[in-house]
Amino acid sequence: MKIYIAIPAMNEMDFLPHTLKCIAEQKCMYPIEVYVCVNQPNNFWEQENNRNICLNNAKTISYLKEYKQLNINIIDKSSKGEGWKDKKHGVGIARKTLTDNILQSATDDDIFISMDSDTLFEPQYCQSVADNLALHNIAVGIAVPYLHQFSDNQVINRAILNYEIYLRYYNLNLLRIQSPYAFTALGAAIVCKIKALRNINGFTTQPSGEDFYFLQKLRKHGKILLFNELKVYPSSRSSDRTPFGTGKYIENELNKLSNEHYPLFSHTDFDCILQTYAQIPTIFTQNIDNEFITFLKTIFSPHDLWSPLRKNFKTLSAFEKAFHCKADALRIFQFLRSQHQQYQQNKEEILNQFLAQFYPDKEQYFFQQHHFSFTKSSIELLQQMRDFLAQEEQKYQTENDKKLLSPVAL
């Protein structure tokens, strides 16, 4: 068995050496092969304001050619004439290019690790994910736990804690309602079996959100582990390369721009999805209506959502899987956003209500005693909130993965 690590890199000369050092220090019984796609639009060479990216990428390629501690395959999509053409560029096509190249050499028994060029991890990381997949043989991949790195800049630290609270609150509610899509999509925190990677044809080429769509495809293909003994530690730096995500959130905070596109959604809207899940046996035989189903009808045409599924999936278990493929992670997010737009509550109010409902002692501590605020609370209190949500996530995640050890796990 071999482990393949895929890293997209654009303007990463200051960060990539630290990630490669982590890989070189891996204590793993399996051979590791690294693929790095150094990439940029080809027309950057003609744009004075992007000239520094071109030079940085050229330096990165030279550095990789001289790097001796690892077996590195360089995919040059940055030299003059080799970069992305027209409007087809970005991290999505870089990850797709990486997976396409890896699949030419890898066998089905191998393991694929998606990584970013500014992420750190411990020397036993590769062995830990291999052992995890071996233990839970039914699983096709892992959504690896994470903690973002802190910096010397307190504005950045506040921003990344706010962003992590947003991510963890969302995922904790998905875990709570037992959604099949209860994972956080980070490009540096994805592992899967090469066989599964081949079956779903690797990454899609979206300019952003490629990690989200990849994990959604992977989950429709099979079970995903939600916990791993060792985490990854992504960077907390700003970036304007994609319209959303970690880097964009940090950049908005540094430039005092709004992050209104990252709201907390009311736990009652997650409960509506939970109630729909409980009604799947009824939907298998008859039509019902609720807010979630009404929303799905506005998305899909024709509005008869279930008759085709009933016709093609004759058992309840098969119908339930088909239901979740239709009402997938994207539709869940779209529903929650549409519901949120109908009420005027700030993030503190929504978080307060969530804690009051499910963790009243924590609501007392954070809101009654310390008057929790995303903008005014201390870094220490924000970190306490982040750590609490992460702890609750882990409880659900480990329980989920224990179920995969059952001989009757589906």
N, C-alpha and C positions, 0 to 999 in steps of 0.2 A: 504494500500500500504506500501511496505517496500523498503528500499534502501540497496543494497548489494555493499560493497566496497571490491575489490580484490587487494591484494598486494603480489607480489613475493618478496622474501627477501633472499639474499645470502651475508653474511659478512656485515650485515647492522646494527649491534648493536649500532653503533655511531650515526645513522641517524633515524632509525625507531621510537624511542620514540618521536621525534619532529613531525613526521607525525601523529602518534597516538594521540598526544596532540591536533593537529588540528581537528581530527575527534571527539575527546571527547568534544571539545568546540563548536561543531556544534549546531546552533539554528535552528532546523528543526522540523516540525510538524509530520514527519514520523519516525518510528523506523529505526535504522541503525544497520546492522549486518556486521561484518568485517571478512573476510577470509584472512589469511596470509599463504602463502606457503613458508616455510623455506627450502631451497633446495641447493643441490650440487651433483656432481657425487659421487657415493659411494666409488670409488677408491681414493678419496682425503684423506681418512683415512690412506692410505698406502703411501702417498707421503709427505715427510718431508716439502717440500716447500709450501704445501697447508694445513699444519696442523693448521695454525692460522685461516683459514677459517672454519675448522671443529669446533674449540673451540669457535669461534665467533658465529657460528650458534647454538651450544649447549647453549651458554649463552642467545641467543635470544629466544630460546624455553622456557627456564626457566623464562625469563622476561615476556613472553607472558602468561604463565600459572599463574603468580602472578598478572597480570594486571586486575584491577577490574572496571575501569571506562567504559569499553566497553564490548559488547558481541562479543568475538573473537573466531573464529574457526581456530584452528591450524592444518595445513596440514604438517606433518613431513616427508620431503623428504631429510633429512640430517643426522639423527642419523645412527649409524653403522647398515648396512644391509637395510636401508630404502632409501638411495640415489638413484639417477638415475643410471641405469645400462648401460653398453656398451657405445656407442657413442650418445645415445639419452638423451641429457641434454640441459640445457640452459633456457633462459627466456621464449622462446616460449612454451616449454612443461610445464613450471611452470604456465604460464597464462592459457594454455589449461586445466591443472589440476584444477586450481581455478574455471574456468567457468563451467567445468563438475560437480564439487561439488556443486556450487551455483544452477545450474539448477535442481538439485535433490530436492531442497527445495523451490525455488522461484516460484511464480505464474506469469502469463503473464502480470499482471498489475504492477508488481514491476519494479524497475530501477536498472541497473547495472552501477557501476562506476569503471573504470580501474584506478589504482593508482600505483605510484612507492613509494618505502620506504624512499625516501629522498626528497619528494615534500611537499611544504607548500601551504596553502590556507586559505581563510578567514572563519569566523564562519557561514556565511550565504551561503557558497558554495553549500552544498547539497540541500538546499531549492531552490536556484537559478536555478539549473539544472532541478529540478522537476517542478518548475513553468514554465520554458522555454519549456519543452516538453509538458506540459499541454496546454500552449498557442498555440503552433504549433503542434496540434495533429496529423497532417499528417506526421510529421517527425518521423524517427525511432531512431535517435541518434544525438549526438552533437560532433563535433570536437572542443574542448574547446580552447579558446584563452589562450596564455601562455606568460610568461616572465621568463627567466632564472634568478636565483639568482646570484648576484655578490658576490665576495669573497674579502679577503684582499690581494690576489695575483693579481697584475696587468697583469701578463702574462696570467693568466686564464681569467681575465676580457676581455682582448683584444681577446683572442681565442673565448670566448662565444659570443662576439659581432660579430666577423667575421662569426661564425657559424650561428647566427640568421639572419644576413644579407643574407647569402646564402639561408637559409630556406625561408625567407620572400620574397626575390626577386623571387624565383621559384614559390611560391604560388601566389604572386601578378600577375605574368604573366598568371598563370592558371585561376585566377579570371578574369583577363582582357579578355581572350578569351572565357570565360564562359564554361570552361571545367566542366563536372560533378564531376571531381576528384580534385577540387580545395580545398584541405585540407592539413594540416600538420600533419603527423602521429607521435604522441608522446604517449607512453604507459601510461603516467600520465595524459593525456588530452583527454580521450575518455569516453563518456557516451552513453548508449543506453537502450532501453526498453528491458526487459527480453524476451518479445515475439519475438523481432527481434533477440536477442542473441540465442534463441532456434532455430529459423528458419534457421540461418546460421551456426548452430552447433559450436558456440563459436570461440575461437582462433585456428589458425593452430599451428603446432609445429616447425616452423622454428627456428633455433638457434638464429637468429637475423632478424630484419625486420618484426617481427610478428605483430606489430602495423600497419604497412603499409598494409600488406595483409588483416588484419582484417577490416580496414576501407574501403579497396577496395571491399571486400565482402559485407560489410554493405551498401555501396553506391549502389551496384548493386541490393540490396534488396529493398532499398527505399531512400527517401530524408534524407539528413543530414543537421542539423543546423550548421552554421559556426560561429555564435557569441553567446556569453553568457555574461551577465552583470559582472560576477566575473570570474577572471582568475585563473589558477594554476601557481605555481612558482617552476619549477623543479630545481634540483641541477645543479651546473656547475662543478662538480668534474670529474677527469679523471678516465678512466676505460679501461681495456683490455679484458673485457668479450666477446665483440662482435666485428666483423671486421669493423663495421661502426657505425655511430650514434654520439650522443653528447659526451659520455665518450671517445670514440676513437679519436674524433677530438681534444679534450682537451689534451689527452695523447700525441698525435702527436706533438702538439704545445709545450708542456712541454719538450719533448725529441728532439725538433728541427727536427722533421721528416716532410716529405712532406704531405700536404693535397690536393694533386692534384686530388684526387677522388671526390672533392667537388667543381667543377668549376661552374661558372655562364654561362648559355647558352644564346646565342644571342636572342634578342626579335624577330628577323626575323624568327627564327625557330619555335617559338610559333605561329607567324603569319601564317606559313604554315599549322599548325594544325587548326587554326581559319578558314582559307580559305577552308579546307577540310570539317569542320563542316557546312559551308555555302553551300557546294555542296552535302550534304546528299540527298536532294530531287532529284537531278540529278542521284546520285549513285543508288537510289531506282529503277530507270528504265533503266540505262545504265552504262557501265563501263567507268571510266575516270582514268587518271594517273596524279600523282604529286609526290613530294618527299616523303610525308608521306605514301601514298598508296604503292608506290614502296618499301618502307621499310617494310610495313606490309606484302607484298608478300614474302619478304625474310624470315619472321618469320613463316608464316603459310604455310602448305602444305595440299591440293593442292593450287595452286596460284589463283584459282578462288574463290576470297574472298566472293563475294556478291550473287552469284546465290543461294546457300543454304539458305541464309538469306531471299532473296526475296521469295523463295518457302515456307518458314516456317512462315514468318511474312508479312501478306498480306496488312496491312495498313502502311502508312508512319510513323505514331507515333510509332507503334510496331517495324518497321524496324529501326528507329532511336535509340530506346533503345537497340536493338540487336547490332547495329553498335558500340555504346559506350561500350557495354559489351565486344566486341571483341577488340576494340582500347582503352583498359582500361589504368589505371594509370601506370601500369608496362610498357606497350608498348609505352606510351607517353615518359616516362623517357628513355627507351632504344633508341627511335628515337632521342631524344635530345642529348643524349650522342654520338650516331653515327655521328650526324651532327657536333657536337663540335670537334670531332677528325679530321675533314677535314680542319679546319682553325686554325691559330696560333694567337689567341688574348688572352691577359691576362684579369684578372677579372676587373681591373680598366677600361680598354678600353670598355668592354662589358657593364659595369654599366654606364659608361659615355654616351655611345650611347643610352642606354635605357632612361636615364634621358633627354637627348637632344631631343629625339623623343616625350616623353609623359609629361615631367615635365621640360621644358627648364629653368625656374627660379631656380629650384633646381640644375640643371646641372651647371648653372652659379655660384651658391653659393658654391657647394661642390668641383667642379673641376676647375673652372676659378679663384675663389677667394682663395680656400684653398688647391688645388692640392691634392685631396683625394687619400689616399693610405691605403690598408689593413694592411701594415706592418709599415708604418712610421707616419701615422696620429695619432693625440692624441686620448686617450680613449674618451674624450669628443666629438670629431668629429665623431668617430665611433658610439657612442651612439646616436648622432643626426641623423645619417643615419639610424640606426636601428629603432629609434622612428618614423622617417618619413615613412619608409616602413610599419611599423606596423599601423600607422594612415591610410595609403591608403588601406591596407588590410581591416581594420575595415569598411571603407566606402563601399567597395564591399560586405563584409560579411553581414552587416546589411541590405543592399538593397536586397541581396539574400533571407534573412530570412523574410523580409516583403512580398515577393512574395508568401511565403508559407501560409500567412494568407488569400490569395485570395481564394474565393470559387471555382475557376476554376484551382487552382494549380494541376499539375499532379504529 
